[in-house]
Every structure is written in structure tokens, then in C-alpha cells.
Amino acid sequence: MNKEIREKLESMSEKKYSEFSSKIIPGARNILGIRTPILRAYAKELSKQYGEDALDNSDDHYYEEILLRGMIIGYIKPEIEKHLKYISDYVPMIDNWAVCDTFCSTLKIGKKDHARVFEFLQPYIHSQKEFEQRFAAVMLLDHFINEEYIDRTLEQLKVINTDKYYSSMAVAWALAEAYIKYPDKAEPYIRGKVFEAQTHDRAISKLCDSYRVTKEDKERLKALKINIQKV
């Protein structure tokens, strides 16, 4: 089936989209150029037809093959521990923001197994590897900014090392989203300047770019920036 999958992917590729994607996804290799909705539809088809067996027949030469594997992991429904094993095996394959963010958004296991998934994320929250850090931050963003977990999520975001660009941007994104949904919970973290300076200022920049934040709040938040001009 490997050959069949690869031929199918190659048939869906677009040269111009490949060129565009190469410009906006640093670190991605061998990009065919397949639009995400099309790839998602194919991942759903494979997961429905073959279930977990689809993972045994996927490859990782093309960027889209890696994306496809992550999507299939998101769409299959094994029991929780087996699912977490598939996820932990996949995380080392993450080497760019697009694979990370697509993978995290496709996973739905957090909805019914919050406590176990939150525990599972701990080694990644404490990791010193950039894309493991981003994986942790985006998972918190996608699955744990809610009434039950907001306090713990803000504390865990504070733990993540953000000295690298992609981890910093993810934590800033999560902090901004936490502020939008739970301003009374998140603002003390911004006002108290508990995050690394660039991450702090990046979060404020994201909030100032958001249509979901009032003009008055944007002005007040701008005054809380530290001293980073370009974030």
C-alpha cells in the first residue's frame, strides 16, 4: 500500500502550492504541495478504510507523508494508552511549525481523557528541545484553555523554556488565547511579566493584532511591553 499512497499523494500535488509552502515552512523537506483540506480528506478515508493498519503503510519521505501520518493518528480511535504511544512515536518527527500545529489540532483525545493527556504532556513541557516545547504549548492551547484547566495551563506555560523561536511563538500564542478567553486569569501573568521578555512582548503583539481585543485593552496592554521592538 505504500506505493499506492505515494502515487495518490503525488497525483494531488500542485507545483505552485509547493513553492508557496516552501517559503513559509522553514525546515520542511520534499514538499509536494497538497492543500490541507485535500490531505485531510484522504487521511480520513485511509483511517476509515484501514484503521491503525494505515500507519504501517505510511512513509516519511515527503513532507505530506509526515503530515498524513499525523492526521491518521488523530483520526483513529484506539484505547488511550495505545493512542499516546502512537503520539509519542510521532513527536520526534516534528521538525517544523506546520507539522506540529496540524498534528495537535487533529488530535481529539484531550476531550475525554484530559487528566491522562495532561500528565502525558509533562515531559514535553519540561523538554529542552524546541519542537517538543512547541508541541507541549500548542497542545495546551488546543485542548486545555478551558474552565477546568485554565489555571494549570497558565502555570505550565510558564514552565516551558522559550529561548528558541518556535517555542516562544507558541507560548505567546497560547498566552494570548488564554487572555482572550479568560482575561481575569491571564492578565496577572502579563502584568506580572512572568514570561521571558520576547515571549511576553510577542503575546502582547498577538493581542494587539486580534479583532477580539478592544482598542482600550490594546492600548493598556501595549504599555506593559518590556523593551522588545521587533518580536
CYANA upper distance limits for C-alpha pairs under 8 A (distance plus 0.5 A):
  1 MET  CA      5 ILE  CA      6.64
  1 MET  CA     57 ASN  CA      6.36
  2 ASN  CA      6 ARG  CA      6.68
  2 ASN  CA     57 ASN  CA      5.60
  2 ASN  CA     58 SER  CA      6.36
  2 ASN  CA     59 ASP  CA      7.36
  3 LYS  CA      7 GLU  CA      6.56
  4 GLU  CA      8 LYS  CA      6.65
  5 ILE  CA      9 LEU  CA      6.69
  5 ILE  CA     58 SER  CA      7.81
  6 ARG  CA     10 GLU  CA      6.61
  6 ARG  CA     65 GLU  CA      8.37
  7 GLU  CA     11 SER  CA      6.68
  8 LYS  CA     12 MET  CA      7.05
  9 LEU  CA     13 SER  CA      7.01
  9 LEU  CA     32 LEU  CA      8.38
  9 LEU  CA     34 ILE  CA      8.16
  9 LEU  CA     64 GLU  CA      8.23
 10 GLU  CA     32 LEU  CA      7.32
 12 MET  CA     33 GLY  CA      8.48
 12 MET  CA     34 ILE  CA      6.51
 13 SER  CA     17 TYR  CA      8.44
 13 SER  CA     18 SER  CA      8.11
 13 SER  CA     32 LEU  CA      5.78
 13 SER  CA     33 GLY  CA      5.38
 13 SER  CA     34 ILE  CA      5.35
 14 GLU  CA     18 SER  CA      6.61
 14 GLU  CA     32 LEU  CA      7.38
 14 GLU  CA     33 GLY  CA      5.48
 14 GLU  CA     34 ILE  CA      6.74
 15 LYS  CA     19 GLU  CA      6.83
 15 LYS  CA     32 LEU  CA      7.72
 15 LYS  CA     33 GLY  CA      6.67
 16 LYS  CA     20 PHE  CA      6.72
 16 LYS  CA     33 GLY  CA      7.89
 17 TYR  CA     21 SER  CA      6.50
 17 TYR  CA     33 GLY  CA      5.34
 17 TYR  CA     34 ILE  CA      7.54
 17 TYR  CA     35 ARG  CA      8.09
 18 SER  CA     22 SER  CA      6.61
 18 SER  CA     31 ILE  CA      6.21
 18 SER  CA     32 LEU  CA      6.00
 18 SER  CA     33 GLY  CA      4.16
 18 SER  CA     34 ILE  CA      7.82
 19 GLU  CA     23 LYS  CA      7.14
 19 GLU  CA     33 GLY  CA      7.93
 20 PHE  CA     24 ILE  CA      7.30
 21 SER  CA     25 ILE  CA      6.47
 21 SER  CA     31 ILE  CA      7.93
 21 SER  CA     33 GLY  CA      7.37
 22 SER  CA     26 PRO  CA      7.42
 22 SER  CA     28 ALA  CA      7.54
 22 SER  CA     31 ILE  CA      7.37
 25 ILE  CA     96 ASN  CA      7.26
 25 ILE  CA     97 TRP  CA      7.59
 25 ILE  CA     98 ALA  CA      7.18
 26 PRO  CA     96 ASN  CA      7.16
 27 GLY  CA     95 ASP  CA      7.02
 27 GLY  CA     96 ASN  CA      6.19
 28 ALA  CA     63 TYR  CA      6.84
 28 ALA  CA     95 ASP  CA      7.74
 28 ALA  CA     96 ASN  CA      6.71
 29 ARG  CA     62 TYR  CA      7.36
 29 ARG  CA     63 TYR  CA      6.31
 30 ASN  CA     61 HIS  CA      7.60
 30 ASN  CA     62 TYR  CA      5.45
 30 ASN  CA     63 TYR  CA      6.17
 31 ILE  CA     62 TYR  CA      6.51
 31 ILE  CA     63 TYR  CA      5.63
 31 ILE  CA     64 GLU  CA      7.16
 32 LEU  CA     62 TYR  CA      7.38
 32 LEU  CA     63 TYR  CA      7.70
 32 LEU  CA     64 GLU  CA      7.30
 33 GLY  CA     64 GLU  CA      8.37
 34 ILE  CA     38 ILE  CA      7.41
 34 ILE  CA     39 LEU  CA      7.02
 34 ILE  CA     64 GLU  CA      7.70
 35 ARG  CA     39 LEU  CA      6.87
 36 THR  CA     40 ARG  CA      6.49
 37 PRO  CA     41 ALA  CA      6.69
 38 ILE  CA     42 TYR  CA      6.94
 39 LEU  CA     43 ALA  CA      6.66
 39 LEU  CA     64 GLU  CA      8.35
 39 LEU  CA     68 LEU  CA      7.36
 40 ARG  CA     44 LYS  CA      6.67
 40 ARG  CA     68 LEU  CA      8.06
 40 ARG  CA     71 MET  CA      7.34
 41 ALA  CA     45 GLU  CA      6.73
 42 TYR  CA     46 LEU  CA      6.71
 43 ALA  CA     47 SER  CA      6.56
 43 ALA  CA     68 LEU  CA      6.46
 43 ALA  CA     69 ARG  CA      8.41
 43 ALA  CA     71 MET  CA      6.54
 43 ALA  CA     72 ILE  CA      5.95
 43 ALA  CA     75 TYR  CA      8.27
 44 LYS  CA     48 LYS  CA      6.45
 44 LYS  CA     71 MET  CA      8.42
 44 LYS  CA     72 ILE  CA      7.38
 44 LYS  CA     75 TYR  CA      7.03
 45 GLU  CA     49 GLN  CA      6.57
 46 LEU  CA     50 TYR  CA      6.21
 46 LEU  CA     51 GLY  CA      7.56
 46 LEU  CA     54 ALA  CA      6.73
 46 LEU  CA     72 ILE  CA      7.97
 47 SER  CA     51 GLY  CA      4.93
 47 SER  CA     52 GLU  CA      7.39
 47 SER  CA     54 ALA  CA      6.78
 47 SER  CA     72 ILE  CA      6.23
 47 SER  CA     75 TYR  CA      6.89
 47 SER  CA     76 ILE  CA      6.44
 48 LYS  CA     76 ILE  CA      8.28
 50 TYR  CA     54 ALA  CA      5.79
 51 GLY  CA     76 ILE  CA      6.50
 52 GLU  CA     56 ASP  CA      8.00
 52 GLU  CA     73 ILE  CA      8.45
 52 GLU  CA     76 ILE  CA      7.02
 52 GLU  CA     78 PRO  CA      8.48
 53 ASP  CA     57 ASN  CA      7.44
 54 ALA  CA     58 SER  CA      6.98
 54 ALA  CA     72 ILE  CA      8.01
 55 LEU  CA     69 ARG  CA      6.89
 55 LEU  CA     72 ILE  CA      7.71
 55 LEU  CA     73 ILE  CA      8.23
 58 SER  CA     65 GLU  CA      7.27
 58 SER  CA     68 LEU  CA      8.39
 58 SER  CA     69 ARG  CA      6.96
 59 ASP  CA     65 GLU  CA      6.32
 59 ASP  CA     66 ILE  CA      7.64
 59 ASP  CA     69 ARG  CA      8.40
 60 ASP  CA     64 GLU  CA      8.48
 60 ASP  CA     65 GLU  CA      5.59
 60 ASP  CA     66 ILE  CA      5.57
 61 HIS  CA     65 GLU  CA      7.16
 61 HIS  CA     66 ILE  CA      8.19
 62 TYR  CA     66 ILE  CA      7.23
 63 TYR  CA     67 LEU  CA      6.89
 64 GLU  CA     68 LEU  CA      6.34
 65 GLU  CA     69 ARG  CA      6.73
 66 ILE  CA     70 GLY  CA      6.94
 66 ILE  CA     93 MET  CA      8.01
 66 ILE  CA     99 VAL  CA      8.07
 67 LEU  CA     71 MET  CA      6.73
 67 LEU  CA     99 VAL  CA      6.40
 67 LEU  CA    102 THR  CA      7.98
 67 LEU  CA    103 PHE  CA      7.81
 68 LEU  CA     72 ILE  CA      6.65
 69 ARG  CA     73 ILE  CA      6.76
 70 GLY  CA     74 GLY  CA      6.85
 70 GLY  CA     90 TYR  CA      7.62
 70 GLY  CA     99 VAL  CA      8.39
 70 GLY  CA    102 THR  CA      8.38
 70 GLY  CA    103 PHE  CA      5.80
 70 GLY  CA    106 THR  CA      8.40
 71 MET  CA     75 TYR  CA      6.78
 71 MET  CA    102 THR  CA      8.18
 71 MET  CA    103 PHE  CA      6.68
 71 MET  CA    106 THR  CA      6.56
 71 MET  CA    107 LEU  CA      8.34
 72 ILE  CA     76 ILE  CA      6.62
 73 ILE  CA     83 HIS  CA      8.09
 73 ILE  CA     86 TYR  CA      7.33
 73 ILE  CA     87 ILE  CA      7.71
 73 ILE  CA    107 LEU  CA      7.93
 74 GLY  CA    103 PHE  CA      7.68
 74 GLY  CA    106 THR  CA      5.56
 74 GLY  CA    107 LEU  CA      4.79
 74 GLY  CA    108 LYS  CA      7.07
 75 TYR  CA    106 THR  CA      7.78
 75 TYR  CA    107 LEU  CA      7.77
 77 LYS  CA     83 HIS  CA      7.90
 78 PRO  CA     82 LYS  CA      6.70
 78 PRO  CA     83 HIS  CA      6.17
 79 GLU  CA     83 HIS  CA      6.63
 80 ILE  CA     84 LEU  CA      6.63
 80 ILE  CA    109 ILE  CA      8.13
 80 ILE  CA    113 ASP  CA      8.12
 81 GLU  CA     85 LYS  CA      6.78
 82 LYS  CA     86 TYR  CA      6.96
 83 HIS  CA     87 ILE  CA      6.85
 84 LEU  CA     88 SER  CA      6.57
 84 LEU  CA    117 VAL  CA      8.50
 84 LEU  CA    120 PHE  CA      8.25
 85 LYS  CA     89 ASP  CA      6.63
 86 TYR  CA     90 TYR  CA      6.75
 87 ILE  CA     91 VAL  CA      6.74
 88 SER  CA     92 PRO  CA      8.13
 90 TYR  CA     94 ILE  CA      7.76
 91 VAL  CA    132 GLU  CA      7.52
 91 VAL  CA    135 PHE  CA      8.25
 92 PRO  CA    132 GLU  CA      8.33
 94 ILE  CA     99 VAL  CA      6.46
 94 ILE  CA    100 CYS  CA      6.32
 94 ILE  CA    131 PHE  CA      6.94
 94 ILE  CA    132 GLU  CA      8.43
 95 ASP  CA     99 VAL  CA      7.80
 95 ASP  CA    100 CYS  CA      8.18
 95 ASP  CA    131 PHE  CA      6.83
 96 ASN  CA    100 CYS  CA      6.98
 96 ASN  CA    131 PHE  CA      7.73
 97 TRP  CA    101 ASP  CA      6.52
 97 TRP  CA    131 PHE  CA      8.25
 97 TRP  CA    134 ARG  CA      8.42
 97 TRP  CA    166 TYR  CA      7.54
 98 ALA  CA    102 THR  CA      6.42
 99 VAL  CA    103 PHE  CA      6.46
100 CYS  CA    104 CYS  CA      6.73
100 CYS  CA    131 PHE  CA      7.99
100 CYS  CA    134 ARG  CA      7.87
100 CYS  CA    135 PHE  CA      6.47
100 CYS  CA    138 VAL  CA      8.40
101 ASP  CA    105 SER  CA      6.63
101 ASP  CA    135 PHE  CA      8.07
101 ASP  CA    138 VAL  CA      7.16
102 THR  CA    106 THR  CA      6.72
103 PHE  CA    107 LEU  CA      6.97
104 CYS  CA    135 PHE  CA      7.70
104 CYS  CA    138 VAL  CA      7.05
104 CYS  CA    139 MET  CA      6.20
104 CYS  CA    142 ASP  CA      7.57
105 SER  CA    139 MET  CA      8.34
105 SER  CA    142 ASP  CA      6.87
109 ILE  CA    113 ASP  CA      6.68
109 ILE  CA    114 HIS  CA      8.25
109 ILE  CA    117 VAL  CA      8.09
110 GLY  CA    114 HIS  CA      5.33
110 GLY  CA    117 VAL  CA      6.52
110 GLY  CA    143 HIS  CA      6.37
110 GLY  CA    144 PHE  CA      8.47
111 LYS  CA    143 HIS  CA      7.69
113 ASP  CA    117 VAL  CA      6.59
114 HIS  CA    118 PHE  CA      6.44
115 ALA  CA    119 GLU  CA      6.77
116 ARG  CA    120 PHE  CA      6.60
117 VAL  CA    121 LEU  CA      6.76
118 PHE  CA    122 GLN  CA      7.44
121 LEU  CA    125 ILE  CA      6.64
121 LEU  CA    136 ALA  CA      6.64
122 GLN  CA    126 HIS  CA      6.85
123 PRO  CA    127 SER  CA      6.43
124 TYR  CA    132 GLU  CA      5.87
124 TYR  CA    133 GLN  CA      6.30
124 TYR  CA    135 PHE  CA      7.82
124 TYR  CA    136 ALA  CA      6.03
125 ILE  CA    132 GLU  CA      8.13
125 ILE  CA    133 GLN  CA      6.38
125 ILE  CA    136 ALA  CA      5.89
125 ILE  CA    137 ALA  CA      7.90
125 ILE  CA    156 GLN  CA      7.55
125 ILE  CA    157 LEU  CA      8.29
125 ILE  CA    159 VAL  CA      7.35
125 ILE  CA    160 ILE  CA      5.87
126 HIS  CA    133 GLN  CA      8.03
126 HIS  CA    159 VAL  CA      7.42
126 HIS  CA    160 ILE  CA      6.57
126 HIS  CA    161 ASN  CA      7.95
127 SER  CA    132 GLU  CA      6.88
127 SER  CA    133 GLN  CA      6.56
127 SER  CA    160 ILE  CA      8.15
127 SER  CA    161 ASN  CA      8.23
128 GLN  CA    132 GLU  CA      8.17
128 GLN  CA    133 GLN  CA      7.53
128 GLN  CA    161 ASN  CA      7.33
129 LYS  CA    133 GLN  CA      6.62
130 GLU  CA    134 ARG  CA      6.78
130 GLU  CA    164 LYS  CA      6.73
130 GLU  CA    166 TYR  CA      7.14
130 GLU  CA    167 SER  CA      6.22
131 PHE  CA    135 PHE  CA      6.40
131 PHE  CA    166 TYR  CA      7.63
131 PHE  CA    167 SER  CA      7.28
132 GLU  CA    136 ALA  CA      6.75
133 GLN  CA    137 ALA  CA      6.77
133 GLN  CA    160 ILE  CA      6.92
133 GLN  CA    161 ASN  CA      7.63
133 GLN  CA    162 THR  CA      8.42
133 GLN  CA    167 SER  CA      6.00
134 ARG  CA    138 VAL  CA      6.50
134 ARG  CA    166 TYR  CA      6.82
134 ARG  CA    167 SER  CA      5.02
134 ARG  CA    168 SER  CA      8.40
134 ARG  CA    170 ALA  CA      6.24
134 ARG  CA    171 VAL  CA      8.00
135 PHE  CA    139 MET  CA      6.51
136 ALA  CA    140 LEU  CA      6.73
137 ALA  CA    141 LEU  CA      6.65
137 ALA  CA    157 LEU  CA      7.11
137 ALA  CA    160 ILE  CA      8.17
137 ALA  CA    167 SER  CA      7.89
137 ALA  CA    170 ALA  CA      6.29
137 ALA  CA    171 VAL  CA      6.05
137 ALA  CA    174 ALA  CA      7.28
138 VAL  CA    142 ASP  CA      6.46
138 VAL  CA    170 ALA  CA      6.67
138 VAL  CA    171 VAL  CA      8.13
138 VAL  CA    174 ALA  CA      7.49
139 MET  CA    143 HIS  CA      6.31
139 MET  CA    144 PHE  CA      7.89
140 LEU  CA    144 PHE  CA      5.33
140 LEU  CA    145 ILE  CA      7.16
140 LEU  CA    153 THR  CA      6.90
140 LEU  CA    157 LEU  CA      8.45
140 LEU  CA    174 ALA  CA      7.88
141 LEU  CA    145 ILE  CA      6.38
141 LEU  CA    173 TRP  CA      8.36
141 LEU  CA    174 ALA  CA      5.45
141 LEU  CA    177 GLU  CA      7.87
141 LEU  CA    178 ALA  CA      8.41
144 PHE  CA    148 GLU  CA      8.48
144 PHE  CA    149 TYR  CA      6.05
144 PHE  CA    150 ILE  CA      7.08
144 PHE  CA    153 THR  CA      6.85
145 ILE  CA    149 TYR  CA      6.74
145 ILE  CA    150 ILE  CA      5.60
145 ILE  CA    153 THR  CA      7.20
145 ILE  CA    177 GLU  CA      8.43
145 ILE  CA    178 ALA  CA      6.72
145 ILE  CA    181 LYS  CA      8.41
146 ASN  CA    150 ILE  CA      5.90
149 TYR  CA    153 THR  CA      6.35
150 ILE  CA    154 LEU  CA      6.68
150 ILE  CA    178 ALA  CA      8.00
150 ILE  CA    182 TYR  CA      8.37
150 ILE  CA    185 LYS  CA      8.20
151 ASP  CA    155 GLU  CA      6.97
151 ASP  CA    185 LYS  CA      7.71
152 ARG  CA    156 GLN  CA      6.62
153 THR  CA    157 LEU  CA      6.58
154 LEU  CA    158 LYS  CA      6.90
154 LEU  CA    175 LEU  CA      7.87
154 LEU  CA    178 ALA  CA      8.31
154 LEU  CA    186 ALA  CA      7.72
155 GLU  CA    159 VAL  CA      7.27
156 GLN  CA    160 ILE  CA      7.30
157 LEU  CA    171 VAL  CA      6.79
157 LEU  CA    174 ALA  CA      8.42
157 LEU  CA    175 LEU  CA      8.17
158 LYS  CA    194 VAL  CA      7.78
158 LYS  CA    195 PHE  CA      6.77
160 ILE  CA    167 SER  CA      8.46
160 ILE  CA    171 VAL  CA      8.28
161 ASN  CA    167 SER  CA      7.86
161 ASN  CA    168 SER  CA      8.34
162 THR  CA    167 SER  CA      5.74
162 THR  CA    168 SER  CA      4.89
162 THR  CA    171 VAL  CA      7.95
162 THR  CA    196 GLU  CA      7.52
162 THR  CA    199 THR  CA      7.49
163 ASP  CA    167 SER  CA      7.94
163 ASP  CA    168 SER  CA      7.09
163 ASP  CA    196 GLU  CA      8.41
164 LYS  CA    168 SER  CA      6.56
165 TYR  CA    169 MET  CA      6.64
166 TYR  CA    170 ALA  CA      6.70
167 SER  CA    171 VAL  CA      6.73
168 SER  CA    172 ALA  CA      6.57
168 SER  CA    198 GLN  CA      8.00
168 SER  CA    199 THR  CA      5.76
169 MET  CA    173 TRP  CA      6.55
169 MET  CA    199 THR  CA      7.20
169 MET  CA    202 ARG  CA      7.46
170 ALA  CA    174 ALA  CA      6.67
171 VAL  CA    175 LEU  CA      6.52
171 VAL  CA    199 THR  CA      7.46
171 VAL  CA    203 ALA  CA      8.43
172 ALA  CA    176 ALA  CA      6.58
172 ALA  CA    199 THR  CA      5.82
172 ALA  CA    200 HIS  CA      7.13
172 ALA  CA    202 ARG  CA      6.16
172 ALA  CA    203 ALA  CA      4.71
172 ALA  CA    204 ILE  CA      8.50
172 ALA  CA    206 LYS  CA      8.21
173 TRP  CA    177 GLU  CA      6.72
173 TRP  CA    202 ARG  CA      8.42
173 TRP  CA    203 ALA  CA      6.53
173 TRP  CA    206 LYS  CA      7.44
174 ALA  CA    178 ALA  CA      6.56
175 LEU  CA    179 TYR  CA      6.70
175 LEU  CA    186 ALA  CA      7.64
175 LEU  CA    203 ALA  CA      6.70
176 ALA  CA    180 ILE  CA      6.82
176 ALA  CA    203 ALA  CA      5.69
176 ALA  CA    204 ILE  CA      7.50
176 ALA  CA    206 LYS  CA      6.96
176 ALA  CA    207 LEU  CA      6.29
177 GLU  CA    181 LYS  CA      6.79
178 ALA  CA    182 TYR  CA      6.06
178 ALA  CA    183 PRO  CA      7.50
178 ALA  CA    185 LYS  CA      8.42
178 ALA  CA    186 ALA  CA      6.52
179 TYR  CA    183 PRO  CA      4.76
179 TYR  CA    184 ASP  CA      8.06
179 TYR  CA    185 LYS  CA      7.75
179 TYR  CA    186 ALA  CA      5.36
179 TYR  CA    187 GLU  CA      6.86
180 ILE  CA    207 LEU  CA      8.41
180 ILE  CA    212 ARG  CA      7.48
180 ILE  CA    213 VAL  CA      7.50
182 TYR  CA    186 ALA  CA      6.68
183 PRO  CA    187 GLU  CA      6.07
184 ASP  CA    188 PRO  CA      7.90
185 LYS  CA    189 TYR  CA      8.46
186 ALA  CA    190 ILE  CA      7.26
187 GLU  CA    191 ARG  CA      6.40
188 PRO  CA    192 GLY  CA      6.09
189 TYR  CA    193 LYS  CA      6.57
189 TYR  CA    194 VAL  CA      6.30
189 TYR  CA    195 PHE  CA      8.08
190 ILE  CA    194 VAL  CA      7.39
190 ILE  CA    195 PHE  CA      8.21
190 ILE  CA    200 HIS  CA      7.31
190 ILE  CA    224 LEU  CA      8.01
191 ARG  CA    224 LEU  CA      7.03
193 LYS  CA    197 ALA  CA      8.16
193 LYS  CA    200 HIS  CA      7.24
194 VAL  CA    200 HIS  CA      8.38
195 PHE  CA    199 THR  CA      6.77
195 PHE  CA    200 HIS  CA      5.89
196 GLU  CA    200 HIS  CA      6.49
197 ALA  CA    201 ASP  CA      6.67
197 ALA  CA    226 ILE  CA      6.88
197 ALA  CA    227 ASN  CA      8.30
197 ALA  CA    228 ILE  CA      7.81
198 GLN  CA    202 ARG  CA      6.44
198 GLN  CA    228 ILE  CA      6.94
198 GLN  CA    231 VAL  CA      6.80
199 THR  CA    203 ALA  CA      6.68
200 HIS  CA    204 ILE  CA      7.07
200 HIS  CA    225 LYS  CA      7.81
200 HIS  CA    226 ILE  CA      8.26
201 ASP  CA    205 SER  CA      6.63
201 ASP  CA    225 LYS  CA      5.90
201 ASP  CA    226 ILE  CA      7.13
201 ASP  CA    228 ILE  CA      7.13
201 ASP  CA    231 VAL  CA      7.25
202 ARG  CA    206 LYS  CA      6.69
202 ARG  CA    231 VAL  CA      6.05
203 ALA  CA    207 LEU  CA      6.79
204 ILE  CA    208 CYS  CA      6.61
204 ILE  CA    221 LEU  CA      6.84
204 ILE  CA    222 LYS  CA      7.24
204 ILE  CA    225 LYS  CA      7.56
205 SER  CA    209 ASP  CA      6.77
205 SER  CA    222 LYS  CA      8.41
205 SER  CA    231 VAL  CA      8.27
206 LYS  CA    210 SER  CA      6.83
207 LEU  CA    213 VAL  CA      7.02
207 LEU  CA    218 LYS  CA      7.51
208 CYS  CA    213 VAL  CA      7.59
208 CYS  CA    218 LYS  CA      5.72
208 CYS  CA    221 LEU  CA      8.31
208 CYS  CA    222 LYS  CA      8.15
213 VAL  CA    217 ASP  CA      6.93
213 VAL  CA    218 LYS  CA      7.11
214 THR  CA    218 LYS  CA      6.72
215 LYS  CA    219 GLU  CA      6.86
216 GLU  CA    220 ARG  CA      6.88
217 ASP  CA    221 LEU  CA      6.52
218 LYS  CA    222 LYS  CA      6.56
219 GLU  CA    223 ALA  CA      7.14
220 ARG  CA    224 LEU  CA      7.55
221 LEU  CA    225 LYS  CA      7.60
